[in-house]
């Protein structure tokens, strides 16, 4: 992997992005809400694939863009939510995030559409063809790469 600080990491490939998220997974507990930000194609689903693997989820992790929510079984179930096609607070509320958080952890693509003071925020920035800057923007201090 590329350069790192405790809250920021630059990866050089999709595999490195997955590996970084897999390592971050040991912080995730039931009731945690992770909000991912980044432009289209930044690697949000790639990040979730690694996070899920690190949480012991088996099976293929796919983008929930058209399904909106996919739930994966694991010691801590992981709900993968995509807000790309939603535009109003009512549409987001209809997803039942609170119920999903009661059951496990929730990771949200396009998470910048949610304001939640208790959420972990991770930004994924494109810095080259395969390079990504992963930045933990809001999280308890124990969350680091």
TIVO-2410 file (N, C-alpha, C; in nm, 3 decimals):
# residues 145
REC num residu      c1      c2      c3 atome chaine
REC   1      X   0.083  -0.118   0.000     N      A
REC   1      X   0.000   0.000   0.000    CA      A
REC   1      X   0.087   0.124   0.000     C      A
REC   2      X   0.025   0.233  -0.033     N      A
REC   2      X   0.096   0.360  -0.044    CA      A
REC   2      X   0.119   0.425   0.090     C      A
REC   3      X   0.117   0.556   0.089     N      A
REC   3      X   0.145   0.634   0.209    CA      A
REC   3      X   0.029   0.626   0.307     C      A
REC   4      X   0.059   0.653   0.433     N      A
REC   4      X  -0.045   0.642   0.534    CA      A
REC   4      X  -0.020   0.739   0.650     C      A
REC   5      X  -0.127   0.782   0.711     N      A
REC   5      X  -0.125   0.842   0.843    CA      A
REC   5      X  -0.231   0.765   0.919     C      A
REC   6      X  -0.258   0.797   1.040     N      A
REC   6      X  -0.357   0.720   1.114    CA      A
REC   6      X  -0.498   0.739   1.060     C      A
REC   7      X  -0.528   0.852   0.998     N      A
REC   7      X  -0.664   0.878   0.949    CA      A
REC   7      X  -0.672   0.889   0.797     C      A
REC   8      X  -0.559   0.881   0.729     N      A
REC   8      X  -0.558   0.894   0.584    CA      A
REC   8      X  -0.464   0.790   0.524     C      A
REC   9      X  -0.505   0.737   0.409     N      A
REC   9      X  -0.427   0.633   0.343    CA      A
REC   9      X  -0.443   0.649   0.193     C      A
REC  10      X  -0.336   0.633   0.118     N      A
REC  10      X  -0.343   0.634  -0.027    CA      A
REC  10      X  -0.317   0.493  -0.076     C      A
REC  11      X  -0.411   0.440  -0.156     N      A
REC  11      X  -0.396   0.306  -0.212    CA      A
REC  11      X  -0.364   0.317  -0.360     C      A
REC  12      X  -0.302   0.213  -0.413     N      A
REC  12      X  -0.258   0.215  -0.552    CA      A
REC  12      X  -0.334   0.123  -0.644     C      A
REC  13      X  -0.435   0.054  -0.590     N      A
REC  13      X  -0.513  -0.039  -0.673    CA      A
REC  13      X  -0.644  -0.071  -0.603     C      A
REC  14      X  -0.742  -0.125  -0.677     N      A
REC  14      X  -0.866  -0.168  -0.612    CA      A
REC  14      X  -0.839  -0.273  -0.503     C      A
REC  15      X  -0.743  -0.360  -0.526     N      A
REC  15      X  -0.712  -0.462  -0.427    CA      A
REC  15      X  -0.659  -0.400  -0.298     C      A
REC  16      X  -0.579  -0.294  -0.310     N      A
REC  16      X  -0.530  -0.226  -0.190    CA      A
REC  16      X  -0.642  -0.152  -0.118     C      A
REC  17      X  -0.736  -0.098  -0.193     N      A
REC  17      X  -0.852  -0.032  -0.131    CA      A
REC  17      X  -0.933  -0.135  -0.053     C      A
REC  18      X  -0.956  -0.252  -0.114     N      A
REC  18      X  -1.029  -0.359  -0.043    CA      A
REC  18      X  -0.954  -0.400   0.083     C      A
REC  19      X  -0.822  -0.416   0.072     N      A
REC  19      X  -0.742  -0.458   0.186    CA      A
REC  19      X  -0.747  -0.355   0.300     C      A
REC  20      X  -0.745  -0.228   0.265     N      A
REC  20      X  -0.754  -0.124   0.367    CA      A
REC  20      X  -0.887  -0.132   0.440     C      A
REC  21      X  -0.995  -0.148   0.364     N      A
REC  21      X  -1.128  -0.159   0.426    CA      A
REC  21      X  -1.139  -0.286   0.510     C      A
REC  22      X  -1.079  -0.393   0.461     N      A
REC  22      X  -1.080  -0.519   0.537    CA      A
REC  22      X  -1.013  -0.498   0.673     C      A
REC  23      X  -0.903  -0.424   0.674     N      A
REC  23      X  -0.835  -0.396   0.800    CA      A
REC  23      X  -0.916  -0.306   0.892     C      A
REC  24      X  -0.992  -0.215   0.834     N      A
REC  24      X  -1.074  -0.124   0.914    CA      A
REC  24      X  -1.193  -0.197   0.977     C      A
REC  25      X  -1.230  -0.310   0.921     N      A
REC  25      X  -1.349  -0.383   0.965    CA      A
REC  25      X  -1.343  -0.425   1.111     C      A
REC  26      X  -1.224  -0.441   1.167     N      A
REC  26      X  -1.216  -0.485   1.308    CA      A
REC  26      X  -1.272  -0.381   1.404     C      A
REC  27      X  -1.293  -0.259   1.357     N      A
REC  27      X  -1.354  -0.155   1.441    CA      A
REC  27      X  -1.507  -0.163   1.442     C      A
REC  28      X  -1.565  -0.227   1.342     N      A
REC  28      X  -1.711  -0.221   1.319    CA      A
REC  28      X  -1.785  -0.308   1.419     C      A
REC  29      X  -1.886  -0.249   1.481     N      A
REC  29      X  -1.971  -0.317   1.578    CA      A
REC  29      X  -2.118  -0.302   1.539     C      A
REC  30      X  -2.200  -0.384   1.597     N      A
REC  30      X  -2.345  -0.373   1.577    CA      A
REC  30      X  -2.388  -0.231   1.615     C      A
REC  31      X  -2.469  -0.169   1.531     N      A
REC  31      X  -2.516  -0.034   1.556    CA      A
REC  31      X  -2.431   0.075   1.493     C      A
REC  32      X  -2.318   0.038   1.433     N      A
REC  32      X  -2.232   0.137   1.367    CA      A
REC  32      X  -2.288   0.176   1.231     C      A
REC  33      X  -2.283   0.305   1.203     N      A
REC  33      X  -2.325   0.360   1.075    CA      A
REC  33      X  -2.202   0.420   1.008     C      A
REC  34      X  -2.166   0.367   0.891     N      A
REC  34      X  -2.053   0.418   0.814    CA      A
REC  34      X  -2.107   0.487   0.689     C      A
REC  35      X  -2.070   0.612   0.671     N      A
REC  35      X  -2.117   0.690   0.557    CA      A
REC  35      X  -1.999   0.714   0.464     C      A
REC  36      X  -2.011   0.664   0.341     N      A
REC  36      X  -1.904   0.677   0.242    CA      A
REC  36      X  -1.934   0.790   0.146     C      A
REC  37      X  -1.835   0.871   0.120     N      A
REC  37      X  -1.847   0.979   0.022    CA      A
REC  37      X  -1.742   0.960  -0.086     C      A
REC  38      X  -1.774   1.008  -0.203     N      A
REC  38      X  -1.681   1.000  -0.316    CA      A
REC  38      X  -1.758   1.005  -0.446     C      A
REC  39      X  -1.690   1.051  -0.549     N      A
REC  39      X  -1.756   1.066  -0.678    CA      A
REC  39      X  -1.789   0.929  -0.739     C      A
REC  40      X  -1.867   0.931  -0.845     N      A
REC  40      X  -1.900   0.810  -0.918    CA      A
REC  40      X  -1.771   0.743  -0.963     C      A
REC  41      X  -1.758   0.614  -0.938     N      A
REC  41      X  -1.639   0.541  -0.979    CA      A
REC  41      X  -1.520   0.553  -0.885     C      A
REC  42      X  -1.540   0.616  -0.769     N      A
REC  42      X  -1.429   0.634  -0.675    CA      A
REC  42      X  -1.387   0.503  -0.609     C      A
REC  43      X  -1.479   0.409  -0.598     N      A
REC  43      X  -1.445   0.281  -0.536    CA      A
REC  43      X  -1.522   0.252  -0.409     C      A
REC  44      X  -1.641   0.310  -0.396     N      A
REC  44      X  -1.721   0.288  -0.276    CA      A
REC  44      X  -1.760   0.141  -0.261     C      A
REC  45      X  -1.808   0.079  -0.369     N      A
REC  45      X  -1.846  -0.062  -0.361    CA      A
REC  45      X  -1.723  -0.149  -0.339     C      A
REC  46      X  -1.612  -0.115  -0.399     N      A
REC  46      X  -1.486  -0.186  -0.376    CA      A
REC  46      X  -1.451  -0.181  -0.228     C      A
REC  47      X  -1.465  -0.064  -0.168     N      A
REC  47      X  -1.440  -0.046  -0.025    CA      A
REC  47      X  -1.531  -0.138   0.056     C      A
REC  48      X  -1.659  -0.140   0.023     N      A
REC  48      X  -1.755  -0.222   0.098    CA      A
REC  48      X  -1.722  -0.370   0.083     C      A
REC  49      X  -1.676  -0.411  -0.034     N      A
REC  49      X  -1.637  -0.551  -0.056    CA      A
REC  49      X  -1.528  -0.592   0.045     C      A
REC  50      X  -1.428  -0.507   0.063     N      A
REC  50      X  -1.323  -0.537   0.159    CA      A
REC  50      X  -1.371  -0.532   0.303     C      A
REC  51      X  -1.455  -0.433   0.333     N      A
REC  51      X  -1.511  -0.421   0.467    CA      A
REC  51      X  -1.590  -0.547   0.503     C      A
REC  52      X  -1.673  -0.592   0.410     N      A
REC  52      X  -1.754  -0.711   0.434    CA      A
REC  52      X  -1.664  -0.833   0.457     C      A
REC  53      X  -1.562  -0.849   0.375     N      A
REC  53      X  -1.470  -0.961   0.392    CA      A
REC  53      X  -1.406  -0.957   0.531     C      A
REC  54      X  -1.365  -0.838   0.573     N      A
REC  54      X  -1.304  -0.823   0.705    CA      A
REC  54      X  -1.401  -0.851   0.819     C      A
REC  55      X  -1.530  -0.841   0.791     N      A
REC  55      X  -1.633  -0.869   0.892    CA      A
REC  55      X  -1.678  -1.014   0.887     C      A
REC  56      X  -1.614  -1.093   0.802     N      A
REC  56      X  -1.648  -1.235   0.794    CA      A
REC  56      X  -1.767  -1.266   0.707     C      A
REC  57      X  -1.808  -1.173   0.626     N      A
REC  57      X  -1.921  -1.195   0.536    CA      A
REC  57      X  -1.873  -1.280   0.419     C      A
REC  58      X  -1.947  -1.384   0.388     N      A
REC  58      X  -1.913  -1.464   0.271    CA      A
REC  58      X  -2.011  -1.432   0.159     C      A
REC  59      X  -1.972  -1.459   0.038     N      A
REC  59      X  -2.058  -1.430  -0.076    CA      A
REC  59      X  -2.015  -1.304  -0.147     C      A
REC  60      X  -2.076  -1.282  -0.262     N      A
REC  60      X  -2.042  -1.168  -0.345    CA      A
REC  60      X  -2.109  -1.041  -0.294     C      A
REC  61      X  -2.031  -0.936  -0.281     N      A
REC  61      X  -2.083  -0.805  -0.245    CA      A
REC  61      X  -2.101  -0.727  -0.374     C      A
REC  62      X  -2.223  -0.687  -0.400     N      A
REC  62      X  -2.255  -0.614  -0.523    CA      A
REC  62      X  -2.316  -0.479  -0.488     C      A
REC  63      X  -2.307  -0.387  -0.581     N      A
REC  63      X  -2.365  -0.255  -0.560    CA      A
REC  63      X  -2.517  -0.267  -0.543     C      A
REC  64      X  -2.571  -0.201  -0.442     N      A
REC  64      X  -2.716  -0.203  -0.422    CA      A
REC  64      X  -2.789  -0.089  -0.492     C      A
REC  65      X  -2.730  -0.032  -0.598     N      A
REC  65      X  -2.787   0.087  -0.661    CA      A
REC  65      X  -2.934   0.069  -0.697     C      A
REC  66      X  -2.971  -0.043  -0.755     N      A
REC  66      X  -3.110  -0.061  -0.798    CA      A
REC  66      X  -3.195  -0.132  -0.694     C      A
REC  67      X  -3.132  -0.204  -0.604     N      A
REC  67      X  -3.203  -0.271  -0.495    CA      A
REC  67      X  -3.212  -0.181  -0.373     C      A
REC  68      X  -3.127  -0.083  -0.362     N      A
REC  68      X  -3.113   0.014  -0.254    CA      A
REC  68      X  -3.050  -0.041  -0.127     C      A
REC  69      X  -3.089  -0.162  -0.084     N      A
REC  69      X  -3.033  -0.220   0.037    CA      A
REC  69      X  -3.005  -0.368   0.012     C      A
REC  70      X  -2.885  -0.410   0.048     N      A
REC  70      X  -2.850  -0.552   0.049    CA      A
REC  70      X  -2.800  -0.583   0.190     C      A
REC  71      X  -2.846  -0.693   0.246     N      A
REC  71      X  -2.803  -0.733   0.380    CA      A
REC  71      X  -2.724  -0.862   0.368     C      A
REC  72      X  -2.606  -0.862   0.430     N      A
REC  72      X  -2.517  -0.977   0.426    CA      A
REC  72      X  -2.505  -1.034   0.567     C      A
REC  73      X  -2.516  -1.167   0.575     N      A
REC  73      X  -2.506  -1.235   0.705    CA      A
REC  73      X  -2.361  -1.240   0.750     C      A
REC  74      X  -2.344  -1.233   0.879     N      A
REC  74      X  -2.211  -1.243   0.940    CA      A
REC  74      X  -2.228  -1.238   1.090     C      A
REC  75      X  -2.117  -1.248   1.163     N      A
REC  75      X  -2.126  -1.236   1.308    CA      A
REC  75      X  -2.197  -1.106   1.344     C      A
REC  76      X  -2.160  -0.999   1.275     N      A
REC  76      X  -2.234  -0.873   1.280    CA      A
REC  76      X  -2.291  -0.855   1.138     C      A
REC  77      X  -2.422  -0.870   1.121     N      A
REC  77      X  -2.479  -0.853   0.987    CA      A
REC  77      X  -2.445  -0.714   0.931     C      A
REC  78      X  -2.424  -0.708   0.801     N      A
REC  78      X  -2.387  -0.584   0.736    CA      A
REC  78      X  -2.493  -0.548   0.632     C      A
REC  79      X  -2.554  -0.431   0.650     N      A
REC  79      X  -2.646  -0.378   0.549    CA      A
REC  79      X  -2.569  -0.280   0.463     C      A
REC  80      X  -2.577  -0.300   0.333     N      A
REC  80      X  -2.509  -0.216   0.234    CA      A
REC  80      X  -2.617  -0.136   0.163     C      A
REC  81      X  -2.613  -0.004   0.180     N      A
REC  81      X  -2.718   0.086   0.130    CA      A
REC  81      X  -2.659   0.180   0.027     C      A
REC  82      X  -2.736   0.209  -0.077     N      A
REC  82      X  -2.692   0.304  -0.180    CA      A
REC  82      X  -2.799   0.412  -0.194     C      A
REC  83      X  -2.760   0.536  -0.171     N      A
REC  83      X  -2.854   0.648  -0.177    CA      A
REC  83      X  -2.850   0.723  -0.310     C      A
REC  84      X  -2.775   0.674  -0.408     N      A
REC  84      X  -2.754   0.748  -0.533    CA      A
REC  84      X  -2.886   0.790  -0.598     C      A
REC  85      X  -2.983   0.701  -0.601     N      A
REC  85      X  -3.109   0.731  -0.670    CA      A
REC  85      X  -3.213   0.800  -0.582     C      A
REC  86      X  -3.180   0.825  -0.456     N      A
REC  86      X  -3.275   0.889  -0.364    CA      A
REC  86      X  -3.240   1.036  -0.350     C      A
REC  87      X  -3.344   1.118  -0.340     N      A
REC  87      X  -3.317   1.262  -0.333    CA      A
REC  87      X  -3.384   1.334  -0.216     C      A
REC  88      X  -3.480   1.270  -0.150     N      A
REC  88      X  -3.549   1.340  -0.042    CA      A
REC  88      X  -3.528   1.269   0.092     C      A
REC  89      X  -3.544   1.344   0.197     N      A
REC  89      X  -3.532   1.289   0.332    CA      A
REC  89      X  -3.636   1.180   0.356     C      A
REC  90      X  -3.755   1.196   0.300     N      A
REC  90      X  -3.861   1.096   0.316    CA      A
REC  90      X  -3.821   0.963   0.252     C      A
REC  91      X  -3.760   0.969   0.134     N      A
REC  91      X  -3.716   0.846   0.067    CA      A
REC  91      X  -3.610   0.775   0.150     C      A
REC  92      X  -3.519   0.852   0.206     N      A
REC  92      X  -3.414   0.795   0.289    CA      A
REC  92      X  -3.474   0.736   0.416     C      A
REC  93      X  -3.569   0.806   0.476     N      A
REC  93      X  -3.634   0.757   0.599    CA      A
REC  93      X  -3.707   0.626   0.573     C      A
REC  94      X  -3.762   0.609   0.454     N      A
REC  94      X  -3.836   0.486   0.420    CA      A
REC  94      X  -3.747   0.363   0.415     C      A
REC  95      X  -3.616   0.381   0.409     N      A
REC  95      X  -3.525   0.266   0.405    CA      A
REC  95      X  -3.517   0.192   0.537     C      A
REC  96      X  -3.555   0.257   0.647     N      A
REC  96      X  -3.552   0.192   0.778    CA      A
REC  96      X  -3.412   0.172   0.834     C      A
REC  97      X  -3.329   0.274   0.822     N      A
REC  97      X  -3.191   0.262   0.871    CA      A
REC  97      X  -3.185   0.228   1.020     C      A
REC  98      X  -3.275   0.283   1.100     N      A
REC  98      X  -3.274   0.255   1.243    CA      A
REC  98      X  -3.294   0.106   1.271     C      A
REC  99      X  -3.386   0.044   1.197     N      A
REC  99      X  -3.410  -0.099   1.214    CA      A
REC  99      X  -3.289  -0.180   1.170     C      A
REC 100      X  -3.226  -0.138   1.060     N      A
REC 100      X  -3.105  -0.207   1.013    CA      A
REC 100      X  -2.992  -0.195   1.114     C      A
REC 101      X  -2.980  -0.079   1.179     N      A
REC 101      X  -2.876  -0.058   1.281    CA      A
REC 101      X  -2.902  -0.143   1.405     C      A
REC 102      X  -3.029  -0.169   1.435     N      A
REC 102      X  -3.062  -0.258   1.548    CA      A
REC 102      X  -3.014  -0.400   1.521     C      A
REC 103      X  -3.011  -0.439   1.393     N      A
REC 103      X  -2.976  -0.576   1.355    CA      A
REC 103      X  -2.827  -0.595   1.334     C      A
REC 104      X  -2.756  -0.488   1.297     N      A
REC 104      X  -2.614  -0.502   1.266    CA      A
REC 104      X  -2.551  -0.368   1.237     C      A
REC 105      X  -2.453  -0.368   1.148     N      A
REC 105      X  -2.387  -0.245   1.104    CA      A
REC 105      X  -2.442  -0.207   0.967     C      A
REC 106      X  -2.432  -0.077   0.936     N      A
REC 106      X  -2.483  -0.026   0.808    CA      A
REC 106      X  -2.373   0.058   0.744     C      A
REC 107      X  -2.346   0.031   0.616     N      A
REC 107      X  -2.254   0.113   0.538    CA      A
REC 107      X  -2.333   0.172   0.422     C      A
REC 108      X  -2.320   0.304   0.403     N      A
REC 108      X  -2.402   0.377   0.307    CA      A
REC 108      X  -2.316   0.443   0.201     C      A
REC 109      X  -2.339   0.405   0.075     N      A
REC 109      X  -2.276   0.476  -0.036    CA      A
REC 109      X  -2.355   0.603  -0.061     C      A
REC 110      X  -2.286   0.710  -0.098     N      A
REC 110      X  -2.345   0.843  -0.112    CA      A
REC 110      X  -2.395   0.891   0.024     C      A
REC 111      X  -2.319   0.857   0.128     N      A
REC 111      X  -2.355   0.889   0.265    CA      A
REC 111      X  -2.355   1.036   0.299     C      A
REC 112      X  -2.300   1.120   0.208     N      A
REC 112      X  -2.302   1.264   0.233    CA      A
REC 112      X  -2.444   1.319   0.232     C      A
REC 113      X  -2.541   1.238   0.195     N      A
REC 113      X  -2.682   1.281   0.195    CA      A
REC 113      X  -2.748   1.262   0.331     C      A
REC 114      X  -2.673   1.210   0.427     N      A
REC 114      X  -2.725   1.187   0.562    CA      A
REC 114      X  -2.644   1.270   0.661     C      A
REC 115      X  -2.713   1.334   0.752     N      A
REC 115      X  -2.649   1.406   0.862    CA      A
REC 115      X  -2.675   1.325   0.989     C      A
REC 116      X  -2.571   1.264   1.043     N      A
REC 116      X  -2.583   1.185   1.164    CA      A
REC 116      X  -2.455   1.205   1.245     C      A
REC 117      X  -2.468   1.269   1.359     N      A
REC 117      X  -2.352   1.304   1.440    CA      A
REC 117      X  -2.276   1.183   1.490     C      A
REC 118      X  -2.342   1.069   1.503     N      A
REC 118      X  -2.275   0.950   1.555    CA      A
REC 118      X  -2.214   0.862   1.449     C      A
REC 119      X  -2.223   0.901   1.323     N      A
REC 119      X  -2.175   0.816   1.214    CA      A
REC 119      X  -2.025   0.828   1.194     C      A
REC 120      X  -1.968   0.724   1.138     N      A
REC 120      X  -1.830   0.724   1.091    CA      A
REC 120      X  -1.835   0.769   0.945     C      A
REC 121      X  -1.754   0.869   0.909     N      A
REC 121      X  -1.751   0.918   0.771    CA      A
REC 121      X  -1.615   0.886   0.709     C      A
REC 122      X  -1.622   0.823   0.591     N      A
REC 122      X  -1.502   0.790   0.516    CA      A
REC 122      X  -1.516   0.850   0.376     C      A
REC 123      X  -1.419   0.931   0.338     N      A
REC 123      X  -1.416   0.990   0.204    CA      A
REC 123      X  -1.320   0.910   0.117     C      A
REC 124      X  -1.362   0.886  -0.006     N      A
REC 124      X  -1.278   0.817  -0.103    CA      A
REC 124      X  -1.257   0.913  -0.219     C      A
REC 125      X  -1.133   0.952  -0.238     N      A
REC 125      X  -1.101   1.052  -0.340    CA      A
REC 125      X  -1.014   0.990  -0.448     C      A
REC 126      X  -1.050   1.014  -0.574     N      A
REC 126      X  -0.971   0.967  -0.687    CA      A
REC 126      X  -0.850   1.059  -0.701     C      A
REC 127      X  -0.729   1.001  -0.695     N      A
REC 127      X  -0.607   1.081  -0.710    CA      A
REC 127      X  -0.522   1.032  -0.826     C      A
REC 128      X  -0.571   0.934  -0.900     N      A
REC 128      X  -0.502   0.880  -1.016    CA      A
REC 128      X  -0.586   0.768  -1.073     C      A
REC 129      X  -0.540   0.709  -1.182     N      A
REC 129      X  -0.621   0.606  -1.248    CA      A
REC 129      X  -0.665   0.496  -1.151     C      A
REC 130      X  -0.572   0.447  -1.070     N      A
REC 130      X  -0.605   0.343  -0.973    CA      A
REC 130      X  -0.580   0.386  -0.830     C      A
REC 131      X  -0.527   0.505  -0.811     N      A
REC 131      X  -0.493   0.554  -0.677    CA      A
REC 131      X  -0.613   0.621  -0.611     C      A
REC 132      X  -0.633   0.589  -0.484     N      A
REC 132      X  -0.741   0.649  -0.408    CA      A
REC 132      X  -0.688   0.696  -0.273     C      A
REC 133      X  -0.736   0.813  -0.232     N      A
REC 133      X  -0.706   0.862  -0.097    CA      A
REC 133      X  -0.828   0.828  -0.012     C      A
REC 134      X  -0.805   0.748   0.092     N      A
REC 134      X  -0.910   0.710   0.187    CA      A
REC 134      X  -0.889   0.791   0.312     C      A
REC 135      X  -0.991   0.862   0.353     N      A
REC 135      X  -0.977   0.952   0.468    CA      A
REC 135      X  -1.091   0.928   0.566     C      A
REC 136      X  -1.056   0.896   0.689     N      A
REC 136      X  -1.155   0.885   0.796    CA      A
REC 136      X  -1.179   1.028   0.844     C      A
REC 137      X  -1.297   1.081   0.815     N      A
REC 137      X  -1.325   1.221   0.847    CA      A
REC 137      X  -1.390   1.240   0.982     C      A
REC 138      X  -1.475   1.147   1.019     N      A
REC 138      X  -1.541   1.153   1.149    CA      A
REC 138      X  -1.550   1.012   1.202     C      A
REC 139      X  -1.501   0.991   1.322     N      A
REC 139      X  -1.505   0.860   1.386    CA      A
REC 139      X  -1.443   0.872   1.524     C      A
REC 140      X  -1.474   0.777   1.611     N      A
REC 140      X  -1.404   0.774   1.739    CA      A
REC 140      X  -1.253   0.765   1.715     C      A
REC 141      X  -1.175   0.810   1.808     N      A
REC 141      X  -1.029   0.817   1.789    CA      A
REC 141      X  -0.966   0.680   1.766     C      A
REC 142      X  -1.030   0.573   1.810     N      A
REC 142      X  -0.973   0.439   1.792    CA      A
REC 142      X  -0.978   0.394   1.646     C      A
REC 143      X  -1.058   0.460   1.564     N      A
REC 143      X  -1.068   0.422   1.423    CA      A
REC 143      X  -0.949   0.479   1.347     C      A
REC 144      X  -0.866   0.392   1.295     N      A
REC 144      X  -0.753   0.433   1.213    CA      A
REC 144      X  -0.716   0.317   1.121     C      A
REC 145      X  -0.632   0.347   1.025     N      A
REC 145      X  -0.590   0.243   0.930    CA      A
REC 145      X  -0.488   0.156   0.996     C      A
***
